[in-house]
């Protein structure tokens, strides 16, 4: 289907609105909505702000000025994702649009849930509303990559993140010299911190292994920008972390991944053995805690396990201009990784540090 320049412009506006929910909407998708009058004037706009809150269509409708309500019958609605046709935490958006009966609805993408896909669109068509689907679909697939991956794979979208020196080391100390409580070995400069914290805020969970927790005692929160911190997942299948560890004491929502035979004081636990493989762990984390995405921050052995088992979707890597000479080797970026789609930046700089963002070879966002 061919869309006009105006259709593309208004759908892109809806996409930009949807991005306002990037830190708060999960595990729901990012959705934006723009309501346009017959004279091509935006009379309403909104986005899905938070899980459990009003959907984008409702927000857009409620933003319309009283004097513009008379324009609704001839309006066109631009919605980035198919309006829902089921009752959940909120009423069905398709019912709202059906009641208003605008002249036309342009949908960016169909709902990815096989149980409901197409339902909202068909409901509107039966009501006599002209519905067109597929405007900027490729770009929208990327915007909601976590949501679509969750719906089809029933597991979180996994992002691997690490920082390395110019000569490929994560830490200037070899494993044998990394003592508990020694603290982290800084690789990047302060200039990289805001972007690193933004990466954290984009994901619902942040995971580290027991070794990193014991040696570096990381905070794993968001401090350099105004955004919520992700939920901490402590990968400790061998029960190495004691009940008095800082992460357990300071983070009541922490999920302690632990072998079935080990005790923990954590309120939230996920039983898992290394021999079961990371696919099983990811499926359990999604099933038990509805985690839509997960940022893996280390250590090196954990990152390498995810890479070797193919249990990842994105890599975000910092590289410092400083050479260390020796120490703990950083993981190797796999061959065949893909750049981000639609001309998005796959590399950049913050101060003297450079970053790279790559996709697993399985992903193609056309």
C-alpha positions, 0 to 999 in steps of 0.5 A: 500500500502506498501512503502519501507524504502527509501520512508519513509525516503524521505517522512519524509524529506519532512515532516520536510521541511514542518515544516519550514512553521509552523508560516507562511503558514496558512491558507494554509497547511504545505507542503514539497517536495523532488525530488530524482534521480534514484540513490536515491540522493536528487536533489531538495527540498522545502516547502510552505513558506507563504500564496500566495507564491509558493507551495512546488513543485515549490520551490523544482523544482526551487532548482534543479541545472542546471546540474541535470535537465537531471535527472528529467525524471527518478526522484521520487517526494515525496510530503506530500500533493496531488499536487493541480489541480486548479488555485488559487493564484498560478498555479496548481502544478499538471500541473508543474509535468505533464509537467516534467513527472517524473517516479513516484510521492509518495503522503503523503495524499490526498487533504482534500477539497471535491471539488478537492480531487483526481484531482491532482493524477488522472491528473498525472496518465492520463499523464502516471506518476506512483502515489502512495498515503498514505505514512506516512498518519497518521503522516501527518494528525496530521501535517495538523490537522488545515487545514483538520479540516477547510476543513471539519468543516468550523471553526478554530482549537481551542486550550485552554491554561492556567497556574495554581498553583500546587493546581489548581488556575489561580490567587491568587486573587478571582474574587471579588478582581481582579480590572481593570488595576491590571495586570496579576498575574504570575503563571509560571516562565520566563523559560516557556515564550519561549514555551508559545510564540511559542504556540501563534505563531503556531495559527492564532488568539489569543482570550481573554474575556473582563474581562481579557482584562480589568484587566490584560491588556495583550499584547497577542503578540510573544516576546520571539522567532522570529515569527509573532504574532497572530491576536487578537480576543477580546470577548466582546459581552456585549460591556465592552471595551471602545474605548480608551482601549490599545488593540484597540489602539495598534492593528489595525487588532484586531477583536472585537467580540461584540453584535449587539447593541453595538458600537466599534471603531474597524475596524474589527468586528464580531457580536455575542450574547452569547445566539447563542453559541460558535459554531456559533461564530467559524463559523463566525470567519472562514467565515469572517476572514479565521482564521484557528486556535485560541488560547484561553488564558482566562479568566477562565470563557471564558475557561470554556465556551469553555470546557462546549460547547465542542468547542475545539480541544486541551488543553495546560496547564502549572502547577507551583510547587508553591501552592497559597492556594486560589484564582480563580480556574483553569478549570478542564481538561475534562475526556477522553482527548487523548495524542498526536499521534505517540509518540509525547511528551504530557508533559514536563518541562521548568525550574520548570514548567511542561506542558501538551498537550491533545486532545479532545476525538473526535480526533484519528490520526491513 
